[in-house]
């Protein structure tokens, strides 16, 4: 008997580390309306659990996360866990009509996913209509218990979520724009953790977010851009920021005074309270280097507040970069390099199965009912295909082999070659083709994708997000991509690894990834206005060999269309 007890204890001793290594975390999201006041104006907004921004989700690498979302508002709802790989669990990815039908009013759906091989700062947000204007929050994935950061342990960690605020109902804003065929109104303010700060002399009731610090201590800022339509600069008066991570992947640390961050991107920065005691301005301001395009030019403010500082002490100010400070943005982007250590290697694909060139940009299509657009509407496209959202989710159509929902003929190259960054030749059509097209990939195939901005209507910076994968950003440049000379300058050693990448205005970026995740994966511009206009497509990745390389069956509570 005693020997059996010893054997049992030995087995428990062996199994216990595995049992405590990961856990199941349960969250409840209630989608509800909440009257909220900003800029001295009150309106009802869609929120999670009545909070704006929404609650921060915490988990550790290898944890399983279950989030029960119950919809109490009139809009259909879905939630995307931005940057989570969703290995074999595409049903929980969240984009409406891509991986799931949305959750109708009065119903619930439980998102169920395991965080495999990831740690760092990500975000969650609504992924239908323009609801993510107010339905968003931080998603913090801590390392496995006992595993240190590859940088000095901070005294405290603080999520800093950047956003935009409209005084008007954002659904009315985009609906009016789509009906008329023109661009929607820009936001009325940017926000830092839900607060615009002192942006208007006519409204002084919002002092903005306050970050309290102790002299000599180091803090980790988990900075997230949850804005709908604008890339942002972020800086703190009198302090340098040490960048240690982007998009939940570690980078070689470097110091800067200004971060540039696109919608959907995250940046982890260390700040040491090494200045004299006082209050220091935090500024979030727009970056847009395309002339003639409307932008919310207000700077959102917050303060770093040293302990012991009187509340009426003057704030030490900083000047944000000019709106079109391309050089500042490029300096930050060019400094990003993967950590590429033995523990965190940069496994860049070297042999390529699919060599793709996707143009991204705008166009104009006929719209007889669009009075504001004089019978035309502005659209956006990838390889001149303006994506048409289906009424049945693509992943369901793929899994159940439903015909007529999508086609697999998305073009690997633009239909016509021209001076992409310079605009169309004279007398060329600005029209695009409409379609619900996906690009098919075999499991484990390798992809090199060059995203090329076009000058049709206007060149513009496009932050493109790929669901289901991380990718390596191996090259970028201005003008047109040259397949003969530009690859010679690719960084295949320590390129930054991301899930969202900015295609520079009038330029291109090259990325590589391995299609090791079966399912249907959305790729789109993370400027919500461009997504609404059709700058989106999807990759269909077939199952591999056996169950471990195959998409899991759909959950029983998956919403129906």
Beta strands, then each sheet from edge to edge (+ up, - down):
strand 1: 24-38
strand 2: 41-48
strand 3: 57-60
strand 4: 64-71
strand 5: 79-82
strand 6: 108-114
strand 7: 120-126
strand 8: 136-142
strand 9: 156-165
strand 10: 189-192
strand 11: 210-213
strand 12: 218-225
strand 13: 231-236
strand 14: 241-246
strand 15: 249-256
strand 16: 259-261
strand 17: 266-272
strand 18: 279-287
strand 19: 300-306
strand 20: 315-316
strand 21: 354-366
strand 22: 376-382
strand 23: 385-387
strand 24: 433-435
strand 25: 438-441
strand 26: 446-453
strand 27: 462-466
strand 28: 471-478
strand 29: 496-498
strand 30: 500-503
strand 31: 507-514
strand 32: 519-525
strand 33: 536-541
sheet 1: 2+ 1- 4- 6+
sheet 2: 3+ 8+ 7- 5+
sheet 3: 10+ 9- 12- 17+ 14- 15+
sheet 4: 11+ 19+ 18- 13+ 16-
sheet 5: 11+ 19+ 18- 20-
sheet 6: 22+ 21- 26- 31+ 28- 29+
sheet 7: 23+ 24+
sheet 8: 25+ 33+ 32- 27+ 30-
end
